[in-house]
Amino acid sequence: MLMAETYDQLVDYEKIDPFKVDATGAAASTAHNLERYGYAELPASRGESSFVWDEGDKLRAGVMEGLGTKNLIADSFDELHPENESFYGAIAQDSLAMIANDLVASGATPQLYWAHIAAGESSWFANERRATAFNAGCAAVCNEIGVTWAGGESPVLPGIIVPGASEISGYMLGEINPKERCVPGTGLEEGDAIVLIESSGIHANGISAARRLADALPEGYETALPDGTTFGETLLKPTHLYVDFVHELLDRQVDVKRLENITGHGWRKIMRAREDFTYRIHELPPALPLFDFMRDHMGVDVAEMFGNYNMGAGFAVYAPQSEVVEIAATAREHGFMAWPAGTVEAGPKQVIIEPLKVVFGAATLGVRA
């Protein structure tokens, strides 16, 4: 056990979330400006993964999201393995998946994408190996999910971003047409099922702690995991894209009540809905060697891991119990494992993970006023 810095020590949501709540309140005061165009916001989307507005004949949705620090692992691995193609192809999928998975949680079809890549120095953009892999990767993912890459911005910010580093984020615009495909996420009822869909691994959340752990390991990113992979290559597995899976559910008219992209805040995100319900989890995904390795070497308890990481479940579908078989079958058709993992119950807002005897109360997810 190395006792590297934990994610909670590096990223303190108790300090970050109040800013987000305050920003949400300030932003809500501007909603009336849509009226000049004959539009109106969908109030239920305020504070959700994507913002939705009504244009009369259809709904639109938009998401702005950042990658985090996963690209710094790709930088290190590119240096360790100069003979290989740059890992920025995988980073491209991560950066787009972080946005698209949030957007599709509203039921939207992603249409347009704008990239934002800021660097600490101009020379960052001159690395042809990295640039080619990233740009080709972005185009490939856009083509896979039917999105047009519209443009972007590439500022150099010396003094804000350290030399050699970059910050990757982007914006995606989508359409919900017909309006009935909208998943506002406010229709949960007692007895609804919680179906968890597999992740590919860490995705792109909690990476800062993983990087600190690599710094503390004698072999760094080349450290072998019990399954024979290395720590670095496992961290760099690209985030799953759930876009086509969700569209298939909606095409089949599955009665989807809510969709949740499990990213920051880990399994606390399961109780993100506005309504006060108890979310009782009775089945867990198979344990992934990566998360067991991180837990053992960082010296943290299981509650902290589930409170910050997806722990093998990257997406959640909430629906009547009668839809569970169809959801699981659709997931399998798209190459994902799925688990009817829990139930929505009457009671105070909390997530109860029964197999682990872990409880996350409402106060641990401070994303709403």
C-alpha positions in Angstrom: 0.0 0.0 0.0 1.6 3.3 -1.2 -1.0 5.7 0.3 -0.9 8.0 -2.8 -3.1 11.0 -2.7 -6.8 10.0 -3.1 -9.2 11.7 -5.5 -11.0 13.3 -2.6 -7.8 15.0 -1.6 -7.1 16.3 -5.1 -10.6 17.2 -6.2 -12.8 18.4 -3.4 -16.5 18.4 -4.5 -17.5 20.1 -1.3 -15.7 23.2 -2.6 -16.6 22.8 -6.3 -20.3 21.9 -6.0 -21.5 25.1 -4.3 -20.0 27.1 -7.2 -21.9 24.9 -9.6 -25.2 25.4 -7.7 -24.7 29.1 -7.5 -23.9 29.2 -11.2 -27.0 27.2 -12.0 -29.1 29.8 -10.1 -27.5 32.7 -11.9 -27.9 31.0 -15.2 -31.6 30.3 -14.6 -32.2 34.1 -14.4 -31.3 34.3 -18.1 -33.8 31.7 -19.3 -36.4 34.3 -20.3 -34.0 35.5 -23.1 -35.1 32.5 -25.2 -38.5 34.0 -25.5 -37.3 36.6 -28.0 -36.9 33.8 -30.4 -40.1 32.1 -29.6 -38.3 29.4 -27.6 -38.5 28.2 -24.0 -36.2 26.2 -21.8 -37.2 22.8 -20.6 -37.1 23.5 -16.8 -36.5 19.9 -15.9 -33.2 20.0 -17.8 -31.7 22.8 -15.7 -28.9 21.2 -13.7 -29.0 17.9 -15.7 -26.2 16.6 -17.9 -27.5 18.5 -20.9 -29.6 21.6 -21.3 -32.8 21.2 -23.4 -34.9 24.0 -25.0 -38.2 24.0 -27.0 -38.1 25.5 -30.5 -41.8 24.7 -31.1 -41.6 21.9 -33.7 -38.7 20.2 -31.9 -36.5 20.2 -28.9 -32.7 20.9 -28.9 -30.1 20.0 -26.4 -26.5 21.1 -25.8 -23.6 20.0 -23.7 -20.2 21.6 -22.8 -17.8 19.1 -21.2 -14.1 18.7 -20.5 -11.9 15.7 -20.7 -10.0 16.3 -17.4 -6.4 15.2 -17.2 -6.4 11.8 -19.0 -4.5 13.2 -21.9 -1.5 13.7 -19.6 -1.3 9.9 -19.3 -1.3 9.7 -23.1 1.6 12.2 -23.1 3.6 9.9 -20.8 2.8 6.8 -22.7 3.6 8.4 -26.0 7.1 9.1 -24.6 7.4 5.6 -23.2 6.4 4.0 -26.6 7.6 6.3 -29.4 7.5 3.3 -31.8 3.7 3.1 -31.5 0.9 5.2 -32.9 0.1 8.0 -30.5 -2.5 7.2 -27.8 -4.3 10.4 -28.7 -6.6 8.4 -30.9 -8.0 6.9 -27.8 -8.0 10.3 -26.1 -10.1 11.7 -29.0 -12.8 9.0 -28.2 -12.7 9.9 -24.5 -13.1 13.6 -25.2 -16.1 13.1 -27.5 -17.7 10.3 -25.4 -17.7 12.5 -22.3 -19.8 15.0 -24.2 -22.0 12.7 -26.3 -22.9 10.4 -23.4 -24.1 13.4 -21.5 -26.1 14.7 -24.5 -27.8 11.4 -25.3 -29.0 11.1 -21.7 -31.7 13.6 -22.6 -32.7 11.5 -25.6 -31.1 13.9 -28.1 -29.5 12.9 -31.3 -26.0 14.5 -31.5 -25.5 16.6 -34.6 -22.7 19.2 -34.3 -19.4 19.2 -32.4 -16.9 22.0 -31.6 -13.5 21.1 -30.2 -11.6 23.3 -27.7 -7.9 22.4 -27.2 -5.9 24.9 -25.1 -2.1 24.4 -24.7 0.6 26.0 -22.6 2.9 26.6 -25.6 2.6 26.8 -29.4 4.9 23.8 -29.9 2.2 21.5 -28.4 0.3 21.7 -31.7 3.5 21.0 -33.8 3.7 17.4 -32.7 2.5 15.8 -35.9 2.2 12.3 -34.4 -0.1 13.4 -31.7 -2.1 15.9 -33.9 -2.7 13.3 -36.6 -3.9 10.7 -34.1 -6.2 13.1 -32.3 -7.7 14.7 -35.3 -8.3 11.4 -37.1 -9.7 10.0 -33.9 -12.2 12.8 -33.5 -13.3 12.5 -37.1 -13.7 8.7 -36.7 -15.9 9.0 -33.6 -18.0 11.8 -35.2 -18.6 9.5 -38.2 -19.5 6.6 -35.9 -22.2 8.5 -34.1 -23.4 10.6 -37.1 -22.0 14.0 -35.9 -20.6 16.8 -38.0 -17.4 18.3 -36.6 -18.2 22.0 -37.1 -15.1 23.7 -35.8 -13.3 24.7 -32.6 -10.7 26.8 -30.9 -7.0 26.2 -30.1 -5.7 29.0 -27.8 -2.2 29.0 -26.3 -2.3 30.0 -22.7 1.2 30.4 -21.2 1.1 31.1 -17.5 -2.3 29.3 -17.1 -1.4 25.9 -18.6 2.1 24.5 -17.9 4.5 24.0 -20.9 4.0 20.7 -22.6 0.4 20.2 -21.3 -3.0 20.9 -22.8 -6.7 21.1 -21.8 -9.2 19.4 -24.0 -13.0 20.1 -24.0 -15.8 20.7 -26.4 -19.4 21.5 -27.1 -22.0 19.3 -28.8 -25.5 20.3 -30.1 -28.3 17.8 -30.7 -31.9 17.5 -31.6 -34.9 15.7 -30.0 -37.4 15.1 -32.8 -40.1 14.1 -32.2 -40.4 15.7 -28.8 -41.7 12.4 -27.3 -38.2 11.1 -27.5 -37.1 13.5 -24.7 -36.0 11.8 -21.5 -36.3 14.7 -19.0 -35.5 12.3 -16.1 -38.4 13.5 -13.8 -40.8 10.6 -14.2 -39.3 8.1 -11.8 -41.8 6.0 -9.8 -41.5 3.7 -6.8 -40.7 0.2 -8.1 -38.8 1.3 -11.2 -35.7 -0.8 -12.1 -32.1 0.5 -12.2 -30.2 -1.2 -15.0 -26.5 -0.6 -15.1 -24.5 -0.8 -18.3 -20.8 -1.8 -18.3 -18.0 0.7 -18.5 -14.7 0.1 -20.4 -12.8 0.9 -17.2 -12.0 4.2 -15.5 -13.4 6.3 -18.5 -12.2 9.8 -17.8 -13.0 10.5 -14.1 -10.8 10.2 -11.1 -7.7 10.4 -13.3 -5.8 12.9 -11.2 -5.5 10.3 -8.4 -4.5 7.6 -10.8 -1.7 9.8 -12.1 -0.4 10.5 -8.6 -0.5 6.7 -7.9 1.6 6.1 -11.1 4.1 8.7 -9.8 4.4 6.6 -6.6 4.8 3.2 -8.3 8.4 2.0 -8.9 7.4 1.0 -12.4 5.0 3.8 -13.0 2.5 3.3 -15.8 4.4 0.1 -16.8 3.4 -1.6 -13.5 1.7 -4.9 -14.3 -1.9 -5.6 -13.1 -3.0 -9.0 -12.0 -4.7 -9.6 -15.4 -1.4 -9.1 -17.3 -2.1 -5.6 -18.6 -0.1 -2.6 -17.5 -1.5 0.2 -15.3 -1.1 2.8 -18.1 -2.6 0.9 -21.0 -5.6 0.0 -18.8 -6.1 3.6 -17.8 -6.1 4.6 -21.5 -8.9 2.3 -22.6 -11.3 4.7 -24.3 -14.6 5.6 -22.8 -17.6 3.6 -24.1 -19.9 5.4 -26.5 -23.5 4.8 -25.4 -25.2 6.9 -28.2 -26.3 4.1 -30.5 -27.5 2.0 -27.5 -29.7 4.7 -26.2 -31.1 5.5 -29.7 -32.0 1.8 -30.1 -33.9 1.9 -26.8 -35.8 4.9 -27.9 -36.4 3.4 -31.4 -37.9 0.3 -29.8 -40.1 2.6 -27.7 -38.8 1.3 -24.4 -40.4 3.2 -21.5 -37.2 4.9 -20.4 -37.8 7.1 -17.3 -34.3 8.4 -16.8 -30.7 8.0 -18.1 -27.6 8.8 -16.2 -24.0 9.0 -17.4 -22.0 7.8 -14.4 -19.0 10.1 -14.3 -17.9 12.5 -11.6 -19.3 11.7 -8.1 -19.3 8.0 -9.0 -22.3 6.0 -7.8 -23.6 9.0 -6.0 -24.8 10.1 -9.4 -27.5 7.3 -9.2 -29.5 9.6 -7.0 -29.1 12.7 -9.2 -32.9 13.0 -10.1 -34.7 15.9 -8.4 -37.3 13.6 -6.7 -36.6 12.2 -3.3 -36.2 8.4 -3.7 -34.1 5.7 -2.2 -32.0 3.8 -4.8 -31.4 0.3 -3.5 -28.6 -1.6 -5.3 -28.6 -5.3 -4.8 -26.3 -6.5 -7.6 -22.8 -5.2 -8.6 -20.9 -5.5 -11.9 -17.9 -7.9 -11.9 -14.9 -6.3 -10.1 -12.4 -4.8 -12.5 -8.7 -5.5 -11.7 -7.9 -1.8 -12.2 -10.1 -0.5 -9.4 -9.0 -3.3 -7.0 -5.4 -2.3 -7.8 -6.1 1.4 -7.2 -7.9 0.7 -3.9 -5.2 -1.5 -2.6 -2.4 0.8 -3.4 -4.1 4.1 -2.4 -5.3 2.7 0.9 -8.9 3.9 0.6 -12.1 2.2 1.6 -14.7 0.8 -0.8 -17.1 3.7 -0.1 -14.6 6.2 -1.4 -14.0 4.2 -4.5 -17.7 3.9 -5.3 -18.2 7.5 -4.4 -15.8 8.7 -7.1 -15.4 6.0 -9.8 -17.8 4.2 -12.0 -16.5 0.8 -10.7 -17.5 -1.0 -13.9 -20.8 0.7 -14.5 -20.6 3.6 -16.9 -24.3 4.3 -17.6 -27.6 3.8 -15.9 -31.1 3.2 -17.3 -34.2 3.7 -15.2 -37.4 2.0 -16.4 -40.3 -0.1 -15.3 -39.4 -3.7 -14.3 -41.3 -4.9 -17.4 -38.6 -3.3 -19.6 -35.5 -4.9 -18.0 -35.3 -7.8 -20.4 -35.5 -5.6 -23.4 -32.9 -3.2 -22.0 -30.5 -6.0 -21.3 -31.0 -7.5 -24.7 -30.4 -4.2 -26.5 -27.2 -3.7 -24.5 -25.9 -7.1 -25.5 -26.7 -6.3 -29.2 -24.4 -3.2 -28.8 -21.7 -5.2 -27.1 -22.4 -4.2 -23.5 -23.1 -6.2 -20.5 -26.0 -5.0 -18.4 -27.2 -5.8 -14.9 -30.7 -5.3 -13.3 -28.8 -3.9 -10.4 -31.4 -2.1 -8.2 -34.8 -0.6 -7.5 -36.2 2.8 -6.9 -38.0 2.9 -3.6 -40.0 5.4 -1.6 -37.9 7.0 1.1 -35.3 9.7 1.7 -32.8 10.5 -1.1 -30.0 8.0 -0.8 -28.1 5.3 -2.6 -27.9 2.0 -0.6 -25.3 -0.5 -2.0 -26.5 -3.5 -0.1 -23.7 -6.0 -1.0 -21.1 -3.5 0.4 -23.2 -2.0 3.2 -22.4 1.4 1.8 -24.9 4.3 2.0 -24.6 7.6 0.2 -26.9 10.2 1.7 -28.4 13.2 -0.2 -25.8 15.5 1.4 -23.0 13.7 -0.4 -24.2 14.9 -3.8 -24.4 18.7 -3.7 -25.2 19.4 -7.3 -28.6 21.0 -6.8 -29.8 24.0 -4.7 
